[in-house]
Amino acid sequence: MGGLFLGIDVGTGGVRACAIDAQAGIRGFASAALPAPRVDGNAVDQTPQLWWQATVTAILKLGEAVDLGGVTRAVVDGTSGTLLLVDAAGRPCSPGLMYNDARAAHEATRVAAVAPLESGAHGASSALAKLLYLQTHGYIGDARHAIHQADWIAGRLTGHYGVSDENNALKLGYDPVARQWPRWLDRLGVRTDLLPKVLVPGTAFAEIDPAIARALGLPPAVQVAAGTTDGVAAFIATRANQPGDAVTSLGTTLVVKQLATQPIFAADQGVYSHRLGERWLAGGASNSGGAALLMHFSADDMERLTPQVKPKEPTGLDYYPLPKPGERFPIADPALTARITPRPVEDHRFFQGLLEGIASVEALAYRQLAQLGAPRLRRVIGIGGGAKNDAWTQIRHRILGVPVSVAEQTEASYGAALLALNGGPP
């Protein structure tokens, strides 16, 4: 297979475009900034046209560095849960209600009374709660489709609207196990005629509009395929591709995701699964992580103390670091308090104990996923700021008992380009 493959990531701060070749080699990146969304209390929205303008700018910039005449397929990813209504021609009938818009609290209560616990549609920021809000607040008008951010950009590229994917549709109430819109949506009065057709991520559904192709410097025969969420695209970018492969994000919190062969849901622990073709991406999030470290040491302190850490010499301290009371996963306890005693006199030993403690939480998280049905842990790829700490990586390898590496690539646009290349999920 020859040619180039285009990935477009519509993120929170901007749009990033990536072109790769048939060997998954990166040929170039380009980006365009987005202004901050409008914020009014719990309402967070943005004018969709801004997404398109930034997309055009990013692709044109990419075309200055890479000959896009060889592009054969393109995929768009976007922020999870961002929703808008459009008319038959794709013109927005509402603002884009952003992924963190939580104005639909009343609607979320209605959803909670009807939706199964394992549904991805729970919460005031879910796309389903937003759709119900838009239905009851005068936005329907000429609306023909309720679609996500990535869906709309793909629609602008092709002129075909009303198509989504199994990852973006999850928070709109789509049942990824049955692969259909569930009947319980009728009990909420959902305008099911607005719901998009749902495809497997990476499935081509239309050719690019010829006028758009000319304006962007793309060939007229480019196939545009169903996209995914930015989080799933970032996972795909790490090249985790076998059951048992996992990705740990070491940021403010600790987030674990593992490729599985069956769906895994544990609503009481916030564990849910995205469908990736015939596989599943199961994940959960702990409140432990970087925020817990910052309760005791600044970033400069940690950089100074890291050379004194001895990864091969366990401290024996049995810590469970948390920034404040309350934990979601792997222990579901809203009152759980941090366990960070006894405290050694030496700062470097205390710091190492905290790193070991978070690594132990990570190990417990993967054991919990295994108990819920995940395959045996095969390897762990680290992303986020904490993954760059080599001493911590060594500690995690010792505690997890599997190979631990740092992701070479985490750009969601690269993951979207891989979806375009492979014609589907890993």
N, C-alpha and C positions, 0 to 999 in steps of 0.2 A: 504494500500500500504506500503510495506516495502522497505528495501534497502537504498542506499545512492545516492545522486545526486551531480554532479560535475559541478561547474561553473568556467570558465577560463576567466579572464579579461586581454586582451592585451592592456596595457595603455601606456602613453607617457614615463614613466620612468622605466617600468618593467612589468612583468607578475605576476598576483596574482591568486592563485587557492583556491577554497573554497569547502568544502564538507559539505552537510547538510543531515539530516535524513528526514524521511517521515512526520515529524511534523514541518519541516522548522527550526529545531534546528541546530545551527552551531556545527559541529564536529571538524572543524579545518580550519586554513588558512595557506598558505605558499606562498612565493614570490621569485622572481629572478629578479635582476636588468638588465636593458637594457642600453647599451651605448647611448650617445646622437646621434641623427641623423646627417648626413653630411649636412652642411648648406653652400650654395654658392649663395649669393644674395637672390633672391626669391625662389630658389630651396632648398627644404628640403626633403631628402630621406634617406632610410635606406636599408641595405641588409636584405631581408626577412628571410634568414636563421637564423639571430639573434633572430627573434621572436620565431622560432621553438625551438632553443636551450634553450631560457629562459622558454618556455612552458614546455619542458621536465624537466628542472631543478626544476621548481615550483611543478610539479606533483610528481616528485620523493621525494622532500622535504616533501610534504604533506603526501606521503605514509609512511614516517618515523614516523609520529605522528598518522596517522589514517589508519586503515585497509581498503584499497580501494577495497578489494575483493567483497564488497557488492554494488559497484557502478552499477547502471542500466541505467542511462542516463546522457549525458553531453551536455553542451551548451557553446559556445564561444562568447564573445563580443569583439569588437575592436574599435579603434578610428574612428570617423565618417569621411568619405571622403578619407581615406587612400586606395590607389588603386595600383594594379600591374597586369601585364600580365603574364600568365603561358601557357605552352604547354599542350598537351593532358595528359602527365604524371604528371602535376603539377609543373614542373620545371620552376622557374621564368625566364621570357624573358625580364624583366625590373627591375629596382630598385623598391622598395615600395615608391611611392610618398606619403609623409605623409599628414596628415589632414590639416596642415598649409602650405603646398607647394603652392606657388602662381605664379609659372613660366608660367602658361597657361593664361596670361592676354589677349593675342590676341584671343585665343580660347573662352575665356569667353565673349568677345565682340560678337563673332559669335553666341554663345548660347543666349545671351540677345536679339538678333535680331529675334529669332525664338521661344524661349520657352515662355509659358504663364507666366504671372507675379507670379502666385502662385506656380510655379515649384520650387522644392528644388535644382535644378541644376544650379542656377545662382551663379556667382562669380568665381574668378580665382582659388579658392581652392576647387571648386566642383569636384566631381569624374568625371563628364561628361567632363568638361574642360580638366582634366588630360588625359582622354581617347583620346580625339581629339589630344592632344599634342603628346601622344605616337604613335598614328596612323601616324602622319606626321613627326616624327623625328626618323624614322628607327628602331622602337622597335617591330614591328609586327612580322617579321620573322616567326617562327613556332607557334606563339601564337594561342591558341584555346579558351581561356577564359579571360575576364576582370573581376577580382574579388576583393573583399575587404580584408582587413587584417584578420578579423574574419573568412571570407569564406575560406581563404587559410589555416589557422590553422585547421579548421574543415576538410578540404580536406586532410591535412597531417595525421590527425587521422584516416580517413576512406579510403583514396585512391580515393574518389569521388570528382571531382572538377566541377566548373560551377554551384554551388548552392549558393544562397544568401537569404536574408530576406527582408521584406518590410521596415525595418528601414534603413539598410545600403544602399539599392537600391535607396532611396529617392534622394540623391545627384547625382546619376548617371542618373537621369531623369525619373525614374519610377513614374507612375501615381498611387498613393495609393487609389484614389477614384474609378477609373475604374479598378484598379488592373491589369494593363498591361503596357507594354512598349508603349509609345505613337508614333503615326505615324510621328509627327514632327521631330523625330530623323533622319528620312530618308533625310530630307532637309539639314541636317548638314553633311551628308555623314558618319554617324556613322556605324561602322561595327557591325550591329545588331546580326550577328552570334556569336560575342564574348560575348554578354550580357548573364548574368547568369539567370537560372531559379529562380524565386522568390517565397519564401514560407512564411507563417505566422511564426513569431518568436516562437520558441519552438516546431516546427513540426519536428518529427524525420524523417531523410531521408536515413540513412545508419548505418550499424553496424561498430564498430571500426575494423580496420585492425588487424588480429590476431597477426602478428609480432609486431606491435606497442603496442598492449595490453600487450603482454609478457614483452616487454622492459620497460613499464611504471608500471607494477604491477596491471593492470586493468583486469577485466573479459573479455573474448572474445565476450560476447553477449551485451556489452555496446552499447546502441543506441545513436548516435550523432544527435542532432537536430539543426535546423536553429537557428542562433544567433540573435544579435541585436547590436546596437551601445553602447559605454560605457556610454553615457549620459542617454539613455533609461534604461539601466541596473541599473544605480544608482537610477533612479526614482523608478523602481520596487523594489529595495532594501529597500526603505522607508516603504513599505507595504501600500502605498496609493493604494486603489483598488476599490473605488466606484466613480461614476460620481459626480463631485463637490469636490472631494479630490484634494488638491493642494500641491505643494512643492515649497517653496521659497528658493533660494540659495542666502545667504547673504555673498558674497565674495567681490572681487574688484568691481564688478558690482552687480546689482540686477536682478536676473533671476527668472521668474515665470513660472510654468508649471501646467496645470490643466487637469484632466481626464474629457473628454467630450463624448457626445453621437453622435456628428456629427463633420465633419471636419471644422476647422476654419482657414481661410487664410486672411491676410491683408498685402500684399506685401509692401505697402508704410510704414508700421510700423514694418516690420520684423517679423510678426506673421505667423507661419506655424504650421502644425500638422503632427505628426507621427501617423501612423495607428497601433493600438494595438488590433489585432483581429477585433472585431466589435465595438470597442471603439476607441477614438482618444486622443492623448496627445498633447494639444495645448500649445504653449508657446511664450513668448516674453522676451526681455531683455532691461532693462533701464541702462543708463549710471550712474545713481545714485548708491549709495552703499558705500562700504568700501573706495574706492579711494577718494570719496567726503569727508568722515570723516578725512582722512589722510591729507587733505589740511589744516586742522585746529588743529588737535591733533595727537600726536604720539600714538603708541600702549600703551606705558607706561602711557601716560596722560589719555587715556581712561580707563585703568584699575584703575587708582587712582580716577577718577571722578565718575565711575559707582556707588559706594556706596552712593554718594550724590544725585543720580537721584531719583525722586519721581514719579514712574510710574502712580499712581492714581491721581496725581495732574497735569493736563495739563498746559503747559507753556503759551498757547495761541499764540505762535509764528507760523506763517504760512510760513514755509520754503519749498523750493524745492532744496535740495542740489545737486550740480553737480561739478565734478572736473574741467571741462572746458566747454565752450559753445558747445551746440549741444546735442540733445536728440533724441532717436529712438522710444521709447515706454515707457509709454502710451501716450506721446505727441510726434508726429513726427514733429520736428522742428530743423533743423540743426543749427539754430542761437539762440536757447533758452539759456538764461544765468541763472546761479544759483540765487535763491532768498533766501538770508540769512541775511536779515536785518528786523527789528532792532536787534543789537547785545546787549544782556544784559551784564552788567558789570561782573556778576558772571560766571566764566567758566563753572561751572556745569550746570547752566541753559541754556547756549548756547549749550552745548553738548547735553542736553536733547532735546532741540529744534531741533537739527540736527537729532537725533534718531526719533523723532516724524515726522519730515519732510520726512525721508526715508520711514517710515511706511505708511505715507499718499500717497507717490508715489506707494507703494506696493498695497494699497487699490484701488487707481485709476486704476492700471494695471488690477486688477481682475474685477473692474467694466467695464473696456473697453472690456475685454474678454467676459463678460456677454452680452454686447451690440452687440458683434460680433457673439453671439450664444452659448456661454458656459453655462452650467447649473449653478444653484445657488450655490455659494460657501458654501461648507459643513464644511471643516476644512482645516487648513494649517499646514504642517509639515516643519520645518526649517532645513536647512543644511548649511554648510559653517561656517566660523569662527564667523560671527556675531550672528548665531543662539545660540551660547553658552552663550551669555550675557543674564542672566535671567531678568534683568531690561528691556532690549529691548524687550524680549519676552512678558513681561507683557504689555508694551506699544503697541505692535503690536496686542495683543489680544483686548485691549480696542478700537483701531482704526479700526481693521478689523471686529470686532463684531462676530467672530466665534472662536471656540477652536483653539489654537495655541500650538504646541508641538515641541519638538526637536527630530529629527529622531534617533532611537536607532541604526540603521545600515544604512550606505550609501555606503558600498563597492560594486562596480559594479560586482565583482565576486560573491557576495551573490545574487545580482539580477539575474545574469545569472543562478545560481544554482536554484533559485526559478522558473525561466522559465523551467528548466529541470524537476523540481518536478511537476509543474502544467501542463506541456505539452503545454503551450501557455501563452499569456499575461494575466494580471489580468482582 
